[in-house]
């Protein structure tokens, strides 16, 4: 909008050439205003309100006269002004709080960081229509079979050249154990494809696969959903060393958390199930956290599936804990074992059928 002053007359531009204009004298000035009569589609429509004393609205961005603080104090008034002003503007105190990284990273802003760690993923998940999740965890070291086979082959060649090297012997033993478990990579991938094709198909984001966003078993779970063309979520965490998310997480649904606590909360908030593949400390951490929340009824019970019974019976001797009296017999029924993608999927549906619900909730 452009304002023109002509012989003390303020001209208000009209956005419709069909309007009839008239002059009204206000406060000693002649102001060009729209008529209460407007031509629309060949017939005359009378405006509802006409108040001559009401001035034309101010421009939303521009002013005819600049405000005093829009220009710095002239150096002609005080030669030292430019230097003094530069000292003020360059001081960290003048940086807006929302742009001051050093301030936001300090102890005083911890509460704000906690809120932001929660809010940003929450908003993105809502915008993508993610209502519920199946959380999949497992070792970052259990890679796809081809990669595991290459590792074993390389170590065997190295050991053949140095057969007495005890460290190479140990590393080969570990690599062979990883190779034996890498079949679960394909199980996780196939399970996620089943999730992706459930409900309304890959474009239905009511129920999606959520992982920690890392390599190994989490990569496999994200990859299966990605293969099917479905959205899939990865919750990364900032660590002292550099890390990369796996490439199969949906752009826009891969998040970096500062706090483990907020990351854990987002894992549980929308969870309809937890599926744990063989894993180490991180997997055990999320598993025990979830089992404790269910045991104490801090959250509504949800199904927990441990994939790979042989591994889990050694890693977690649940019968020993019951016999020692540190958990109750009923706590043994907070999870079950499975071996295949189909068994996991059917087990989850069976669990919800027991309580009279469906795995994928209908929209209210």
C-alpha positions as CSV (number, residue, x, y, z in Angstrom):
1,X,0.0,0.0,0.0
2,X,1.4,3.5,-0.9
3,X,0.4,6.7,0.8
4,X,0.5,10.0,-1.2
5,X,0.3,13.5,0.3
6,X,-1.2,15.9,-2.3
7,X,-2.1,19.4,-1.0
8,X,-2.7,18.1,2.5
9,X,-4.9,15.3,1.2
10,X,-4.1,11.7,2.2
11,X,-5.1,9.4,-0.6
12,X,-6.1,5.9,0.5
13,X,-5.7,3.5,-2.4
14,X,-8.8,1.5,-3.2
15,X,-8.4,-2.2,-4.1
16,X,-11.5,-2.3,-6.2
17,X,-12.0,0.0,-9.2
18,X,-15.8,-0.5,-8.9
19,X,-16.0,1.4,-5.6
20,X,-17.4,4.9,-5.6
21,X,-15.0,7.3,-3.8
22,X,-15.9,10.5,-1.9
23,X,-14.0,13.1,0.2
24,X,-14.6,13.6,3.9
25,X,-13.0,16.3,5.9
26,X,-11.4,15.0,9.1
27,X,-9.3,17.0,11.5
28,X,-8.7,19.8,9.0
29,X,-7.5,17.4,6.3
30,X,-9.4,15.9,3.3
31,X,-9.2,12.1,3.3
32,X,-10.2,10.0,0.4
33,X,-12.4,7.2,1.7
34,X,-14.5,4.5,0.2
35,X,-18.2,5.1,-0.3
36,X,-20.7,3.0,1.7
37,X,-22.0,1.9,-1.7
38,X,-20.0,-0.9,-3.4
39,X,-20.6,-2.3,-6.8
40,X,-20.5,-6.1,-6.8
41,X,-21.4,-8.5,-9.7
42,X,-23.6,-5.9,-11.5
43,X,-25.7,-4.9,-8.4
44,X,-25.3,-2.4,-5.6
45,X,-24.4,-3.6,-2.1
46,X,-24.6,-1.2,0.9
47,X,-21.7,-1.5,3.4
48,X,-22.8,-2.4,6.9
49,X,-20.8,0.2,8.8
50,X,-19.9,3.8,7.9
51,X,-18.2,5.9,10.5
52,X,-16.5,9.1,9.2
53,X,-14.6,9.6,12.4
54,X,-12.8,6.2,12.0
55,X,-9.4,6.8,10.3
56,X,-8.0,4.5,7.7
57,X,-6.0,1.6,9.2
58,X,-2.3,2.0,9.6
59,X,0.0,0.1,7.2
60,X,1.0,-3.2,8.8
61,X,4.7,-2.7,8.1
62,X,5.6,0.8,6.9
63,X,5.5,4.2,8.5
64,X,5.5,7.6,6.8
65,X,7.9,8.9,9.4
66,X,10.7,6.7,10.9
67,X,10.8,6.2,14.7
68,X,13.6,7.9,16.6
69,X,15.4,4.6,17.5
70,X,15.6,3.4,13.9
71,X,18.9,5.3,13.4
72,X,21.9,5.5,15.7
73,X,22.8,8.7,17.5
74,X,24.8,10.9,15.1
75,X,28.5,11.0,15.6
76,X,28.3,14.7,15.1
77,X,26.5,15.0,18.4
78,X,29.1,12.8,20.1
79,X,32.3,11.6,18.3
80,X,32.6,8.6,20.7
81,X,29.1,7.3,19.9
82,X,30.0,4.8,17.2
83,X,32.6,3.0,19.4
84,X,30.3,2.9,22.4
85,X,27.4,1.6,20.3
86,X,29.7,-1.1,18.8
87,X,30.7,-2.2,22.3
88,X,27.0,-2.6,23.3
89,X,26.0,-4.5,20.2
90,X,28.9,-6.9,20.2
91,X,28.4,-7.8,23.9
92,X,26.9,-11.3,24.5
93,X,24.2,-9.7,26.7
94,X,22.7,-8.0,23.7
95,X,22.1,-11.3,21.9
96,X,18.4,-12.4,22.1
97,X,18.1,-15.3,24.5
98,X,16.6,-17.6,21.8
99,X,19.7,-17.0,19.7
100,X,22.3,-17.2,22.5
101,X,23.7,-20.7,22.2
102,X,26.1,-20.2,25.2
103,X,23.2,-19.2,27.4
104,X,20.9,-22.0,26.2
105,X,23.7,-24.5,26.8
106,X,24.2,-23.3,30.4
107,X,22.9,-24.8,33.6
108,X,20.4,-22.0,34.1
109,X,18.6,-22.9,30.9
110,X,18.3,-26.7,31.6
111,X,14.6,-26.4,32.2
112,X,14.1,-24.7,28.8
113,X,16.2,-27.4,27.1
114,X,14.1,-30.1,28.6
115,X,10.9,-28.5,27.3
116,X,12.4,-28.1,23.8
117,X,13.7,-31.7,23.8
118,X,10.1,-32.8,24.4
119,X,8.3,-30.2,22.2
120,X,10.1,-30.4,18.9
121,X,9.7,-34.2,18.3
122,X,6.1,-34.0,19.6
123,X,5.1,-31.3,17.1
124,X,6.8,-33.1,14.2
125,X,5.2,-36.5,15.1
126,X,1.7,-34.8,15.2
127,X,2.3,-33.0,11.9
128,X,3.2,-36.4,10.2
129,X,0.1,-38.0,11.6
130,X,1.9,-40.5,13.8
131,X,-0.5,-41.6,16.5
132,X,1.0,-44.9,17.7
133,X,4.3,-46.8,17.4
134,X,5.9,-50.2,17.7
135,X,9.3,-49.6,19.3
136,X,12.0,-51.9,18.1
137,X,15.4,-52.3,19.8
138,X,18.5,-54.4,19.3
139,X,22.2,-54.4,19.0
140,X,23.9,-51.8,16.8
141,X,26.6,-54.5,16.2
142,X,24.3,-57.1,14.6
143,X,24.7,-56.1,10.9
144,X,23.1,-57.4,7.7
145,X,24.4,-60.9,6.8
146,X,26.6,-59.8,3.8
147,X,28.5,-57.4,6.0
148,X,28.9,-60.0,8.8
149,X,30.2,-62.5,6.3
150,X,32.8,-60.1,5.0
151,X,34.0,-59.4,8.5
152,X,34.5,-63.0,9.3
153,X,36.3,-63.6,6.0
154,X,38.7,-60.7,6.6
155,X,39.5,-62.0,10.1
156,X,40.0,-65.6,8.9
157,X,42.5,-64.3,6.4
158,X,44.3,-62.3,9.0
159,X,44.4,-65.2,11.4
160,X,45.8,-67.5,8.7
161,X,48.7,-65.1,8.4
162,X,49.2,-64.9,12.2
163,X,47.7,-68.1,13.7
164,X,49.2,-67.5,17.1
165,X,47.7,-64.0,17.5
166,X,45.3,-64.4,20.5
167,X,43.6,-61.0,19.9
168,X,42.7,-62.1,16.3
169,X,41.4,-65.3,17.6
170,X,39.1,-63.5,20.0
171,X,37.9,-61.0,17.4
172,X,37.1,-63.9,15.0
173,X,35.2,-65.7,17.7
174,X,33.1,-62.6,18.3
175,X,32.6,-62.0,14.6
176,X,31.3,-65.5,14.1
177,X,28.9,-65.0,17.0
178,X,27.6,-61.9,15.3
179,X,27.2,-63.8,12.0
180,X,25.2,-66.4,13.8
181,X,22.8,-63.7,15.1
182,X,22.6,-61.6,11.9
183,X,19.6,-63.7,10.7
184,X,17.6,-61.5,13.1
185,X,18.4,-58.5,10.9
186,X,16.2,-60.1,8.2
187,X,13.5,-60.9,10.8
188,X,13.4,-57.3,12.0
189,X,13.2,-56.1,8.4
190,X,10.4,-58.4,7.5
191,X,8.5,-57.6,10.7
192,X,8.6,-53.9,9.9
193,X,7.3,-54.6,6.4
194,X,4.3,-56.3,8.1
195,X,3.7,-53.2,10.3
196,X,4.0,-50.9,7.3
197,X,1.4,-52.8,5.3
198,X,-1.1,-53.1,8.1
199,X,-4.1,-50.9,8.6
200,X,-4.6,-48.7,5.5
201,X,-1.2,-49.6,4.0
202,X,2.1,-47.8,3.8
203,X,0.4,-44.4,3.6
204,X,-1.4,-45.0,6.9
205,X,0.7,-43.3,9.6
206,X,-1.4,-44.2,12.6
207,X,1.0,-47.0,13.5
208,X,4.6,-46.8,12.6
209,X,7.9,-48.4,13.6
210,X,10.1,-46.4,15.9
211,X,13.7,-47.2,16.7
212,X,16.8,-45.5,18.2
213,X,17.8,-44.5,14.7
214,X,21.1,-46.2,14.8
215,X,22.8,-49.0,12.8
216,X,22.4,-52.8,13.2
217,X,19.0,-54.1,14.4
218,X,17.5,-50.6,14.5
219,X,18.6,-50.0,10.9
220,X,16.9,-53.3,9.9
221,X,13.6,-52.2,11.5
222,X,13.6,-48.8,9.8
223,X,14.7,-50.4,6.6
224,X,11.8,-52.8,6.4
225,X,9.3,-49.9,6.7
226,X,11.3,-47.9,4.2
227,X,11.2,-50.8,1.8
228,X,7.4,-50.7,1.9
229,X,7.2,-47.0,1.4
230,X,6.0,-46.2,4.9
231,X,7.0,-43.6,7.4
232,X,9.4,-44.7,10.1
233,X,10.9,-42.8,13.1
234,X,14.4,-42.7,14.6
235,X,15.2,-41.1,18.0
236,X,19.0,-40.4,18.0
237,X,20.8,-39.0,21.0
238,X,23.7,-36.6,21.0
239,X,26.9,-38.3,22.2
240,X,30.5,-37.1,22.9
241,X,31.6,-38.7,19.6
242,X,30.2,-38.2,16.1
243,X,27.5,-40.5,15.0
244,X,25.2,-40.9,12.0
245,X,21.6,-42.1,11.8
246,X,20.8,-45.0,9.6
247,X,19.7,-43.9,6.1
248,X,16.3,-45.5,6.3
249,X,14.6,-43.2,8.8
250,X,12.1,-40.9,7.2
251,X,13.4,-37.4,6.7
252,X,11.5,-35.2,9.1
253,X,11.1,-38.0,11.6
254,X,14.7,-38.4,12.7
255,X,15.4,-36.5,15.9
256,X,18.5,-35.8,18.0
257,X,17.8,-35.7,21.7
258,X,20.0,-34.0,24.3
259,X,18.5,-35.8,27.3
260,X,18.1,-39.6,27.5
261,X,15.1,-39.1,29.8
262,X,13.1,-37.2,27.2
263,X,14.1,-39.7,24.5
264,X,12.8,-42.5,26.7
265,X,9.6,-40.7,27.3
266,X,9.0,-40.4,23.6
267,X,9.7,-44.1,23.1
268,X,6.9,-44.9,25.6
269,X,4.3,-42.2,24.9
270,X,2.9,-43.6,21.7
271,X,4.1,-47.2,22.1
272,X,1.7,-50.1,21.4
273,X,4.4,-52.7,21.8
274,X,8.1,-53.1,22.5
275,X,10.0,-55.7,20.4
276,X,13.5,-56.4,21.6
277,X,16.0,-58.2,19.5
278,X,19.4,-59.4,20.9
279,X,21.3,-56.4,22.2
280,X,23.6,-54.9,24.8
281,X,23.4,-52.2,27.4
282,X,21.2,-49.9,25.4
283,X,18.7,-52.6,24.6
284,X,18.7,-53.9,28.2
285,X,18.2,-50.3,29.4
286,X,15.1,-49.7,27.3
287,X,13.8,-53.3,28.1
288,X,14.1,-53.0,31.9
289,X,12.8,-49.4,31.9
290,X,9.6,-50.6,30.1
291,X,9.2,-53.7,32.2
292,X,9.5,-51.6,35.4
293,X,6.9,-49.1,34.2
294,X,4.5,-52.0,33.4
295,X,5.3,-53.9,36.6
296,X,4.5,-50.8,38.7
297,X,1.5,-49.9,36.5
298,X,3.1,-46.5,36.0
299,X,2.0,-47.0,32.4
300,X,-0.8,-49.0,31.0
301,X,0.5,-52.6,30.3
302,X,1.7,-53.1,26.7
303,X,3.0,-56.2,25.0
304,X,6.8,-56.9,25.2
305,X,8.3,-59.5,22.8
306,X,11.9,-60.8,23.2
307,X,13.1,-62.1,19.8
308,X,15.6,-64.9,20.1
309,X,14.8,-67.2,23.0
310,X,18.2,-68.8,23.3
311,X,19.9,-65.5,23.6
312,X,17.5,-63.9,26.0
313,X,17.3,-66.9,28.4
314,X,21.0,-66.6,28.8
315,X,21.1,-62.8,29.0
316,X,18.1,-62.6,31.3
317,X,17.5,-65.5,33.6
318,X,14.0,-64.6,34.6
319,X,13.4,-67.9,36.4
320,X,16.4,-67.2,38.6
321,X,14.9,-63.8,39.6
322,X,11.6,-65.4,40.5
323,X,13.3,-68.2,42.5
324,X,15.4,-65.6,44.4
325,X,12.2,-63.7,45.3
326,X,13.2,-60.4,43.8
327,X,10.3,-60.4,41.3
328,X,6.9,-62.1,41.5
329,X,5.7,-65.0,39.4
330,X,3.3,-62.8,37.6
331,X,6.1,-60.6,36.4
332,X,7.4,-63.5,34.3
333,X,4.3,-63.0,32.1
334,X,5.1,-59.4,31.2
335,X,6.8,-60.7,28.0
336,X,7.1,-63.7,25.7
337,X,9.6,-65.0,23.2
338,X,9.3,-65.2,19.4
339,X,11.6,-66.2,16.5
340,X,10.0,-65.1,13.3
341,X,8.4,-61.9,12.0
342,X,5.0,-63.6,11.6
343,X,5.1,-64.9,15.1
344,X,5.8,-61.5,16.5
345,X,3.0,-59.9,14.5
346,X,0.4,-62.5,15.3
347,X,1.4,-62.5,19.0
348,X,0.8,-58.7,19.2
349,X,-2.6,-59.1,17.7
350,X,-3.4,-62.0,20.0
351,X,-2.4,-59.9,23.0
352,X,-4.7,-57.1,22.1
353,X,-7.5,-59.5,21.3
354,X,-7.2,-60.8,24.9
355,X,-8.1,-57.3,26.2
356,X,-10.9,-56.7,23.6
357,X,-8.9,-54.2,21.5
358,X,-7.1,-54.1,18.1
359,X,-3.4,-53.4,17.7
360,X,-4.2,-50.4,15.4
361,X,-6.8,-48.2,17.1
362,X,-9.5,-46.7,15.0
363,X,-9.6,-42.9,14.8
364,X,-12.1,-41.5,17.3
